[in-house]
Amino acid sequence: MYRLKFDTTSYIANIDFVGMQREDQLQKLIVENKQFDENYLKNLKEISQNIKEFTKSENIVQSDKVVYQNSDGI
């Protein structure tokens, strides 16, 4: 009986409740992805700040490539 009332009311009011739920889920995913992207960029920025360029030494073969080292020595 409840389902019949719900379907009738939805039909009369022409409201798409499933579409509304999907829209809410989509908005949540957008927010989660934005937070993930912000965290990723923050971590990338922190890592890039810890990288310093190697100075050329006798142990490094001379080439056009540049070698980098982070604060951990990697």
Contacts in CASP RR format, 6 or more apart in sequence:
PFRMAT RR
TARGET T0000
AUTHOR 0000-0000-0000
METHOD contacts of the structure
MODEL  1
MYRLKFDTTSYIANIDFVGMQREDQLQKLIVENKQFDENYLKNLKEISQN
IKEFTKSENIVQSDKVVYQNSDGI
10 16 0 8 1.000
10 17 0 8 1.000
47 70 0 8 1.000
50 70 0 8 1.000
50 71 0 8 1.000
51 68 0 8 1.000
51 69 0 8 1.000
51 70 0 8 1.000
52 68 0 8 1.000
52 69 0 8 1.000
52 70 0 8 1.000
52 71 0 8 1.000
53 66 0 8 1.000
53 67 0 8 1.000
53 68 0 8 1.000
53 69 0 8 1.000
54 60 0 8 1.000
54 66 0 8 1.000
54 67 0 8 1.000
54 68 0 8 1.000
54 69 0 8 1.000
56 62 0 8 1.000
60 67 0 8 1.000
END
